[in-house]
């Protein structure tokens, strides 16, 4: 464990006289790591709290600072000059009871405060208390001024210089000249305005005052007779019998047309008028009698006659299997398992787990302000002093921004144990660590877009002692020289999301300080290949090395690995239909 040695000075200086008491106190601390070595020339993160009444009393003032240690591991700060979290340093009533100072330190410069120290202020800083009076003796008399009268008729004397102090004011106002933009000269009722390129001018439109309808003295229909009208009536759809064609064509012309049609009809006297189908009583032919011998592919166990060729069926076919044509031959697609659905992937049928089908995918949204979380229980013997891997699909919801937070955490606040693991993501970085004699960190600084899915993989190779971080299939950081993690006896639990356990902390301080959306997560007791990491689509099929894998339903998260790490909801995590 890292060590903190604090030196507190109450500013008991008498050589300097202040016209006004400074609202600050000096504070010094020496920081050492778990090997008792000084942490030198390093920026550290500190949170300082003034507690009232006892070492666990109410925090009346909290601030944060990020000082830099010197060559001796010493940091020097002025309490009251940091970033205020709670309270006002100037309003602390130092005369009211006991006060304690609590310091929390993150040696890595962040807000993961792993060093805590609390001590009593045994003497009140002179300048901050001396500016107040303990006891007032004697009588204090105050006489308010007496206003006798005011003659309102005379008003109040205000000088010209006082008026000028009011800023710019308008003494006179000149209305704009309308004629510069409009010309209404001679305008009458019904006139219009038209812009001539410089101003709007009056125009008088020429309205239509009269209209003369056309006179029809004759009609093209004047020559239609009553007989013509009657003939048109026969075309109404009702058959009134043969029509008289004498006025339309001569009989000679009709006769000629009939003869021409008959001359063009071929002689059909020799055509077949009936047909008798042949009767097949038997067939004694075999493969050698075929005229066009088909090409046989490999040895044939089952033959399907497709007239043009034979199809080879694999010898190891089982009930429920499917044959899939790959462009040159048929391959065997083994039958699926329970809860799988046959779907098309890249143009080929594929058995997929139902959690990965787009019309039934759920994700879970954790709102940090609501302190949403899911508890998956203990993960003892996961790292098992051997290879291990964690892979997940997540996205940052709208509004999460640069606030980093551990969206999942295998551990317990302020009680670190070997094998604890966590990952955080914000719009500017991904940060992952695991516990092995202290926290081992990997940070990848980049830009991460809200409402966009990311694949994150953290895995440990026990043979090389290497911890690797992948983002979207690319290796972005690693740490070497790490001994295998022995988490036997580590009963810390896995949490998604966060909850508040310290009153002076912000929401979700135990596991997460930011909102997150999770689509899938899997923990394996083996290494994933680069191809497996790059092809990860939010689902890992059950296998012996699978320690934990999630299936997100409409209101819960279950473990499909068979190890029973089903989740228990805390507060109000929201389950959404989504397409990871």
TIGU-130035 format. One line per 2 residues: number of its first residue (from 1); for each residue x negated, y negated, z of C-alpha. Coordinates in Angstrom, 2 decimals. Example, Ala and Ser with C-alpha at 12.3 -4.5 7.8 and 13.67 -1.06 7.14 Angstrom:
1) -12.30:4.50:7.80 ~ -13.67:1.06:7.14
***
This chain:
1) 0.00:0.00:0.00 ~ -1.30:-3.48:-0.71
3) -2.20:-5.51:2.39 ~ -1.51:-9.14:3.28
5) -3.37:-11.15:5.89 ~ -1.70:-14.52:6.61
7) -3.22:-17.62:8.16 ~ -0.63:-20.26:9.18
9) -1.58:-23.83:9.96 ~ 0.88:-26.18:11.59
11) -0.81:-29.27:10.16 ~ -2.00:-30.40:13.60
13) -4.10:-33.17:12.09 ~ -4.47:-36.44:13.97
15) -7.13:-38.20:11.92 ~ -4.60:-39.43:9.35
17) -1.55:-41.51:10.13 ~ 1.39:-41.18:7.73
19) 3.83:-44.01:7.22 ~ 6.43:-41.34:6.68
21) 6.25:-37.66:7.74 ~ 5.34:-35.31:4.83
23) 8.02:-32.67:4.16 ~ 5.53:-29.82:3.69
25) 3.56:-27.24:5.69 ~ 0.28:-25.58:4.71
27) 0.10:-21.81:4.42 ~ -2.78:-19.46:3.56
29) -2.90:-15.69:2.96 ~ -5.55:-13.12:1.97
31) -4.27:-10.39:-0.41 ~ -5.78:-6.90:-0.66
33) -4.75:-3.90:-2.82 ~ -4.06:-0.29:-1.77
35) -7.82:0.40:-1.75 ~ -8.34:-2.49:0.72
37) -10.10:-4.42:-2.06 ~ -9.54:-8.16:-2.42
39) -7.17:-9.31:-5.20 ~ -9.26:-12.16:-6.58
41) -8.71:-14.85:-9.22 ~ -5.21:-13.50:-9.91
43) -1.85:-15.22:-10.12 ~ 0.59:-13.71:-7.61
45) 4.31:-14.21:-7.08 ~ 5.46:-15.31:-3.60
47) 8.83:-15.94:-1.95 ~ 8.77:-17.85:1.38
49) 11.77:-17.91:3.75 ~ 12.33:-19.91:6.98
51) 14.48:-17.73:9.27 ~ 16.36:-19.15:12.27
53) 16.83:-17.39:15.62 ~ 14.95:-14.10:15.01
55) 12.76:-12.16:12.57 ~ 15.96:-10.93:10.87
57) 17.86:-14.18:11.31 ~ 19.63:-16.31:8.72
59) 17.45:-17.87:6.03 ~ 17.91:-21.64:6.24
61) 15.39:-22.27:3.48 ~ 13.92:-20.08:0.68
63) 11.49:-21.06:-2.10 ~ 9.23:-19.27:-4.62
65) 5.67:-20.07:-5.78 ~ 3.08:-18.50:-8.09
67) -0.36:-19.46:-6.67 ~ -3.74:-18.07:-7.84
69) -6.09:-16.31:-5.41 ~ -9.69:-17.51:-5.17
71) -12.87:-15.43:-5.25 ~ -12.17:-14.37:-1.64
73) -8.60:-13.25:-2.36 ~ -7.24:-16.34:-0.54
75) -4.12:-18.23:-1.64 ~ -3.28:-21.70:-0.27
77) 0.19:-23.18:-0.69 ~ 2.31:-25.99:0.70
79) 5.67:-24.75:1.94 ~ 8.27:-27.24:0.81
81) 6.61:-27.81:-2.57 ~ 7.84:-24.69:-4.38
83) 10.92:-23.81:-6.48 ~ 13.91:-23.99:-4.11
85) 16.16:-20.90:-3.95 ~ 18.20:-21.72:-0.80
87) 18.50:-24.82:1.44 ~ 16.68:-28.15:1.82
89) 13.32:-28.20:3.63 ~ 13.85:-31.84:4.69
91) 17.07:-31.02:6.58 ~ 15.70:-28.19:8.79
93) 16.43:-29.00:12.47 ~ 13.12:-27.91:14.00
95) 14.39:-28.72:17.50 ~ 17.21:-26.18:17.23
97) 15.92:-22.86:18.63 ~ 13.28:-20.45:17.35
99) 12.05:-20.29:13.76 ~ 10.23:-17.53:11.85
101) 8.40:-17.59:8.51 ~ 8.85:-14.62:6.16
103) 6.61:-14.13:3.11 ~ 7.19:-11.68:0.23
105) 4.45:-11.15:-2.38 ~ 4.22:-9.54:-5.84
107) 0.47:-9.12:-6.65 ~ 1.30:-8.77:-10.35
109) 2.68:-12.34:-10.49 ~ 6.35:-11.43:-10.94
111) 9.31:-11.09:-8.57 ~ 8.83:-7.43:-7.62
113) 7.93:-8.38:-4.03 ~ 6.23:-5.31:-2.60
115) 4.42:-7.02:0.36 ~ 6.51:-8.45:3.22
117) 5.36:-10.18:6.42 ~ 7.33:-12.05:9.12
119) 5.89:-14.12:12.02 ~ 7.22:-16.61:14.55
121) 6.44:-20.31:14.38 ~ 5.09:-20.69:17.96
123) 4.75:-24.50:17.74 ~ 6.82:-26.91:15.68
125) 4.74:-28.88:13.11 ~ 4.18:-32.26:14.76
127) 5.02:-34.49:11.85 ~ 8.30:-32.78:11.00
129) 9.54:-32.95:14.59 ~ 7.87:-36.17:15.72
131) 9.92:-38.13:13.24 ~ 12.97:-37.44:15.46
133) 13.61:-38.71:18.98 ~ 14.10:-36.15:21.80
135) 15.91:-38.59:24.18 ~ 17.29:-42.11:23.73
137) 17.39:-44.20:26.94 ~ 19.18:-47.45:27.52
139) 22.31:-48.79:25.86 ~ 22.59:-49.47:22.17
141) 24.95:-52.30:21.25 ~ 26.07:-52.95:17.69
143) 27.96:-56.06:16.66 ~ 29.76:-55.97:13.33
145) 29.96:-59.25:11.37 ~ 33.27:-61.16:11.63
147) 34.95:-62.36:8.48 ~ 37.17:-65.35:9.39
149) 38.90:-66.32:6.18 ~ 38.55:-66.64:2.43
151) 40.17:-69.32:0.35 ~ 41.02:-67.27:-2.73
153) 41.95:-70.37:-4.70 ~ 38.31:-71.39:-4.96
155) 37.13:-67.93:-6.14 ~ 33.69:-66.50:-5.60
157) 30.61:-68.29:-6.85 ~ 28.85:-66.16:-9.53
159) 25.79:-67.62:-11.19 ~ 24.89:-67.32:-14.88
161) 21.80:-65.28:-14.01 ~ 24.02:-62.78:-12.19
163) 26.21:-62.43:-15.26 ~ 23.17:-61.77:-17.46
165) 22.24:-58.88:-15.17 ~ 25.41:-57.11:-16.27
167) 23.71:-56.37:-19.63 ~ 24.86:-57.30:-23.06
169) 28.25:-58.93:-23.24 ~ 30.31:-60.59:-26.02
171) 30.99:-64.28:-25.74 ~ 32.67:-64.68:-29.11
173) 34.17:-62.29:-31.63 ~ 34.58:-62.77:-35.37
175) 37.21:-60.67:-37.13 ~ 36.12:-59.14:-40.44
177) 37.26:-60.80:-43.67 ~ 39.85:-58.54:-45.33
179) 39.40:-60.18:-48.72 ~ 35.91:-58.71:-48.96
181) 37.40:-55.26:-49.40 ~ 41.03:-55.85:-50.47
183) 42.73:-58.16:-53.00 ~ 46.50:-58.42:-52.43
185) 46.99:-61.57:-54.52 ~ 50.39:-61.58:-56.27
187) 51.45:-58.23:-54.78 ~ 55.16:-57.37:-55.14
189) 57.40:-54.52:-54.00 ~ 56.38:-51.24:-55.72
191) 52.81:-52.29:-56.52 ~ 49.91:-49.90:-55.83
193) 46.24:-50.27:-54.75 ~ 43.43:-49.05:-57.04
195) 39.66:-49.05:-56.28 ~ 37.74:-50.83:-59.05
197) 34.26:-49.84:-57.85 ~ 33.85:-52.84:-55.50
199) 37.16:-53.34:-53.70 ~ 40.81:-52.26:-53.64
201) 42.97:-54.37:-56.00 ~ 46.68:-54.61:-56.72
203) 48.12:-52.94:-59.85 ~ 51.69:-52.88:-61.16
205) 52.54:-49.47:-62.64 ~ 54.76:-49.11:-65.74
207) 57.69:-47.07:-64.45 ~ 60.12:-45.19:-66.87
209) 63.28:-47.28:-67.08 ~ 65.39:-45.32:-69.65
211) 65.62:-41.93:-71.44 ~ 67.25:-40.85:-74.73
213) 68.27:-37.21:-75.02 ~ 67.60:-35.53:-78.44
215) 70.59:-34.96:-80.76 ~ 70.83:-31.49:-82.34
217) 72.65:-31.83:-85.67 ~ 72.20:-28.20:-86.74
219) 70.98:-24.77:-85.63 ~ 69.01:-21.89:-87.13
221) 71.79:-19.68:-85.87 ~ 74.38:-21.40:-87.98
223) 74.22:-18.70:-90.72 ~ 75.01:-15.74:-88.40
225) 78.30:-14.21:-89.44 ~ 80.87:-12.31:-87.43
227) 79.76:-9.08:-89.18 ~ 76.18:-9.68:-88.07
229) 77.36:-10.10:-84.50 ~ 79.33:-6.84:-84.70
231) 76.27:-4.97:-85.99 ~ 74.23:-6.33:-83.08
233) 76.85:-5.00:-80.70 ~ 76.23:-1.46:-81.95
235) 72.67:-1.70:-80.59 ~ 73.82:-2.07:-77.00
237) 73.00:1.55:-76.15 ~ 76.36:3.06:-76.97
239) 76.41:5.30:-80.06 ~ 79.33:4.28:-82.25
241) 78.50:6.69:-85.06 ~ 76.51:6.49:-88.25
243) 75.84:3.05:-89.48 ~ 76.40:1.77:-93.00
245) 72.92:1.33:-94.49 ~ 74.15:0.26:-97.92
247) 73.25:-3.34:-97.30 ~ 69.78:-2.47:-95.87
249) 68.32:-0.10:-98.48 ~ 69.40:1.50:-101.74
251) 70.33:5.18:-101.80 ~ 67.64:5.78:-104.38
253) 64.95:4.44:-102.02 ~ 66.20:6.66:-99.19
255) 66.23:9.67:-101.41 ~ 62.68:9.03:-102.56
257) 61.55:8.80:-98.93 ~ 63.19:12.10:-98.03
259) 61.50:13.88:-100.93 ~ 58.13:12.51:-99.90
261) 58.52:13.76:-96.31 ~ 59.46:17.26:-97.50
263) 56.51:17.39:-99.89 ~ 54.08:16.81:-97.07
265) 55.34:19.64:-94.78 ~ 52.99:22.66:-95.20
267) 54.20:26.15:-96.06 ~ 54.63:28.04:-92.74
269) 56.15:31.17:-94.18 ~ 52.98:33.18:-93.40
271) 52.55:32.13:-89.79 ~ 52.59:34.67:-86.81
273) 56.10:34.97:-85.44 ~ 55.42:37.42:-82.56
275) 52.45:38.66:-80.38 ~ 51.72:41.91:-78.50
277) 49.10:41.75:-75.69 ~ 46.52:44.61:-75.63
279) 46.73:47.20:-72.84 ~ 43.47:47.92:-70.93
281) 43.54:51.40:-69.47 ~ 39.94:51.49:-68.20
283) 36.41:50.08:-68.53 ~ 33.29:52.19:-68.39
285) 30.73:49.43:-68.96 ~ 27.94:48.50:-66.53
287) 25.28:45.76:-66.13 ~ 23.16:47.21:-69.00
289) 26.06:46.77:-71.46 ~ 26.16:42.98:-70.91
291) 25.25:40.94:-74.02 ~ 24.08:37.81:-72.03
293) 22.25:39.21:-69.01 ~ 22.43:36.77:-66.01
295) 19.33:35.74:-64.04 ~ 19.29:37.51:-60.65
297) 17.66:35.45:-57.82 ~ 15.67:37.64:-55.36
299) 17.26:40.80:-53.94 ~ 21.02:40.75:-53.83
301) 23.01:42.05:-50.86 ~ 26.30:40.41:-51.66
303) 27.17:39.42:-55.24 ~ 29.71:36.82:-56.30
305) 30.57:37.05:-60.02 ~ 30.50:33.48:-61.37
307) 30.39:34.73:-65.01 ~ 27.17:32.78:-65.67
309) 24.95:33.87:-62.73 ~ 24.72:35.67:-59.39
311) 24.34:33.95:-55.95 ~ 22.02:35.34:-53.24
313) 23.45:35.39:-49.70 ~ 20.80:35.41:-46.89
315) 20.41:38.74:-45.10 ~ 20.70:37.23:-41.57
317) 24.17:35.72:-42.06 ~ 26.53:35.94:-39.07
319) 30.23:35.39:-38.50 ~ 31.05:31.68:-38.58
321) 28.02:30.69:-40.69 ~ 28.44:28.43:-43.72
323) 26.65:28.49:-47.09 ~ 25.39:25.07:-48.24
325) 24.08:24.53:-51.80 ~ 20.82:22.56:-51.75
327) 20.64:21.92:-55.51 ~ 18.97:25.18:-56.49
329) 20.30:27.84:-54.15 ~ 22.61:28.40:-51.20
331) 21.15:28.06:-47.69 ~ 22.64:29.33:-44.43
333) 24.06:26.73:-42.00 ~ 24.47:28.54:-38.65
335) 27.77:28.15:-36.89 ~ 28.04:25.34:-34.36
337) 28.39:25.57:-30.59 ~ 31.21:24.43:-28.34
339) 32.09:20.70:-28.47 ~ 30.34:20.24:-31.85
341) 32.04:18.86:-34.96 ~ 31.06:19.45:-38.60
343) 30.27:16.06:-40.16 ~ 28.35:14.73:-43.16
345) 24.83:13.37:-42.56 ~ 22.76:12.15:-45.54
347) 25.05:13.98:-47.95 ~ 24.88:17.39:-46.20
349) 27.26:19.00:-43.69 ~ 25.80:19.00:-40.20
351) 27.00:20.25:-36.84 ~ 26.86:17.36:-34.36
353) 27.76:16.99:-30.71 ~ 31.03:15.15:-30.28
355) 29.30:12.34:-28.33 ~ 27.48:11.38:-31.56
357) 30.53:11.18:-33.85 ~ 31.28:7.56:-34.71
359) 35.05:7.74:-34.08 ~ 34.59:9.03:-30.50
361) 31.45:7.24:-29.23 ~ 31.57:5.42:-25.92
363) 29.00:3.11:-24.35 ~ 28.95:1.71:-20.82
365) 28.53:-2.00:-20.01 ~ 27.07:-3.11:-16.66
367) 27.81:-6.71:-15.63 ~ 25.06:-7.87:-13.26
369) 27.31:-10.49:-11.65 ~ 29.80:-7.73:-10.72
371) 26.94:-5.48:-9.47 ~ 28.18:-2.57:-11.60
373) 26.21:0.67:-11.28 ~ 26.35:4.46:-11.73
375) 24.65:6.85:-9.26 ~ 23.29:10.12:-10.76
377) 21.85:11.54:-7.52 ~ 18.36:12.80:-6.76
379) 15.85:13.81:-9.46 ~ 13.39:15.79:-7.34
381) 10.77:17.85:-9.27 ~ 11.32:16.04:-12.57
383) 7.71:14.94:-13.23 ~ 6.55:18.26:-11.67
385) 2.82:17.36:-12.10 ~ 3.21:18.01:-15.83
387) 4.36:16.45:-19.14 ~ 7.57:14.42:-19.12
389) 9.52:12.04:-21.37 ~ 12.44:9.59:-21.05
391) 14.19:8.31:-24.20 ~ 17.23:6.02:-24.42
393) 19.39:3.82:-26.68 ~ 20.31:0.41:-25.20
395) 21.15:-3.18:-26.13 ~ 21.15:-6.57:-24.41
397) 24.69:-8.04:-24.22 ~ 25.46:-11.61:-25.16
399) 24.28:-14.09:-22.54 ~ 21.67:-11.87:-20.83
401) 18.84:-13.92:-22.35 ~ 15.37:-13.93:-20.81
403) 16.48:-12.56:-17.43 ~ 14.52:-9.34:-17.03
405) 16.00:-6.53:-14.96 ~ 15.55:-2.82:-14.32
407) 18.55:-1.43:-16.19 ~ 17.68:2.01:-14.80
409) 15.71:2.82:-11.66 ~ 14.68:6.18:-10.20
411) 13.72:5.00:-6.71 ~ 14.85:3.17:-3.57
413) 14.41:-0.52:-2.80 ~ 11.18:-1.21:-0.93
415) 10.60:2.54:-0.33 ~ 8.43:3.55:-3.28
417) 7.55:7.23:-3.74 ~ 5.35:9.07:-6.22
419) 7.32:9.82:-9.38 ~ 9.60:6.76:-9.21
421) 10.25:5.38:-12.74 ~ 11.98:2.27:-14.12
423) 12.30:0.27:-17.36 ~ 13.47:-3.33:-17.87
425) 14.27:-5.27:-21.06 ~ 14.94:-8.94:-21.79
427) 14.95:-11.11:-24.90 ~ 11.17:-11.55:-24.57
429) 9.74:-8.23:-23.36 ~ 10.05:-4.55:-22.43
431) 8.43:-3.61:-19.13 ~ 8.04:-0.02:-17.87
433) 6.32:1.47:-14.84 ~ 5.94:4.60:-12.77
435) 4.66:5.19:-9.23 ~ 1.34:6.97:-8.69
437) -0.68:5.50:-5.78 ~ 0.83:2.14:-6.72
439) 2.79:0.89:-9.70 ~ 1.37:1.68:-13.16
441) 2.69:-0.92:-15.62 ~ 3.08:-1.23:-19.41
443) 4.42:-4.53:-20.80 ~ 5.32:-5.19:-24.45
445) 5.97:-8.89:-25.24 ~ 8.15:-9.45:-28.32
447) 11.51:-10.88:-29.37 ~ 14.56:-8.74:-28.68
449) 17.93:-9.80:-30.11 ~ 21.15:-9.68:-28.12
451) 23.83:-7.22:-29.36 ~ 21.25:-5.13:-31.27
453) 20.51:-1.48:-30.47 ~ 16.95:-0.50:-29.47
455) 15.37:2.92:-28.90 ~ 12.92:2.99:-25.97
457) 10.75:5.98:-25.06 ~ 8.37:6.34:-22.07
459) 6.38:9.57:-21.86 ~ 3.40:10.99:-19.95
461) 0.79:13.43:-21.32 ~ -0.66:15.35:-18.35
463) -3.54:16.87:-20.38 ~ -4.91:13.43:-21.40
465) -3.59:11.43:-18.41 ~ -1.91:8.95:-20.79
467) 1.33:7.00:-20.24 ~ 2.85:5.74:-23.54
469) 5.62:3.25:-24.36 ~ 7.47:3.40:-27.73
471) 10.00:0.88:-29.08 ~ 12.04:1.88:-32.14
473) 9.60:4.70:-32.96 ~ 6.40:2.62:-32.73
475) 3.74:2.97:-30.01 ~ 3.54:-0.51:-28.38
477) 1.46:0.14:-25.25 ~ -0.31:2.77:-23.14
479) -2.24:3.35:-19.90 ~ -4.95:6.01:-19.54
481) -6.71:7.77:-16.66 ~ -3.49:8.57:-14.79
483) -3.36:11.73:-12.70 ~ -0.21:13.94:-12.95
485) 2.77:12.71:-10.91 ~ 3.84:15.09:-8.12
487) 7.42:14.16:-7.18 ~ 8.17:17.24:-5.07
489) 9.93:15.94:-2.00 ~ 10.92:12.68:-3.74
491) 14.65:12.44:-2.97 ~ 15.08:8.96:-4.45
493) 18.09:8.71:-6.78 ~ 18.57:7.61:-10.38
495) 20.74:4.52:-10.82 ~ 21.99:2.70:-13.93
497) 22.84:-0.96:-13.33 ~ 22.32:-2.60:-9.91
499) 23.76:-3.49:-6.52 ~ 22.92:-6.10:-3.87
501) 21.42:-4.89:-0.58 ~ 19.59:-7.98:0.73
503) 21.81:-10.99:1.60 ~ 19.25:-13.58:0.50
505) 18.59:-11.90:-2.86 ~ 20.46:-12.47:-6.09
507) 23.05:-10.04:-7.44 ~ 21.76:-6.61:-8.36
509) 18.43:-7.06:-6.58 ~ 18.17:-3.34:-5.75
511) 18.09:-1.98:-9.29 ~ 18.90:-4.64:-11.92
513) 18.90:-8.43:-12.29 ~ 20.48:-8.52:-15.76
515) 23.44:-7.08:-17.65 ~ 22.89:-4.14:-20.03
517) 24.78:-1.79:-22.40 ~ 23.66:1.87:-22.50
519) 24.66:4.38:-25.20 ~ 22.53:7.40:-24.24
521) 19.62:8.53:-22.09 ~ 17.72:11.85:-21.91
523) 14.96:13.10:-19.54 ~ 12.80:15.99:-20.81
525) 10.04:18.00:-19.13 ~ 7.96:18.04:-22.31
527) 6.47:15.60:-24.82 ~ 8.45:14.46:-27.87
529) 6.66:14.45:-31.20 ~ 6.37:11.16:-33.09
531) 8.89:12.48:-35.63 ~ 11.36:13.30:-32.85
533) 10.94:9.81:-31.38 ~ 11.39:8.12:-34.76
535) 14.45:10.26:-35.68 ~ 16.16:9.82:-32.30
537) 19.75:8.77:-32.98 ~ 21.20:8.64:-29.48
539) 21.57:12.39:-28.86 ~ 19.31:15.22:-27.64
541) 20.68:18.76:-28.02 ~ 20.56:21.05:-24.95
543) 17.26:22.95:-24.60 ~ 15.29:24.57:-21.72
545) 13.11:21.46:-21.25 ~ 16.13:19.12:-21.00
547) 16.32:17.95:-17.37 ~ 19.08:15.34:-17.84
549) 21.10:14.06:-20.85 ~ 24.17:11.85:-20.81
551) 27.52:12.13:-22.50 ~ 29.48:8.89:-22.09
553) 33.25:9.38:-22.00 ~ 36.13:6.92:-21.71
555) 35.65:6.39:-17.96 ~ 32.64:8.42:-16.79
557) 29.13:9.65:-17.64 ~ 28.42:13.39:-17.43
559) 25.20:15.42:-17.67 ~ 25.16:17.93:-20.58
561) 21.79:19.46:-19.58 ~ 23.48:21.93:-17.24
563) 21.69:20.56:-14.15 ~ 24.78:18.83:-12.77
565) 23.54:15.23:-12.61 ~ 26.99:13.77:-13.32
567) 27.37:10.05:-12.58 ~ 29.45:8.40:-9.84
569) 30.80:4.96:-10.79 ~ 30.14:1.96:-8.53
571) 32.18:-1.27:-8.76 ~ 33.53:-1.84:-12.31
573) 31.30:-0.50:-15.13 ~ 33.20:-0.93:-18.42
575) 33.40:1.93:-20.93 ~ 33.63:0.72:-24.54
577) 34.23:2.29:-27.94 ~ 31.05:1.40:-29.81
579) 28.77:2.60:-32.63 ~ 25.19:2.99:-31.38
***
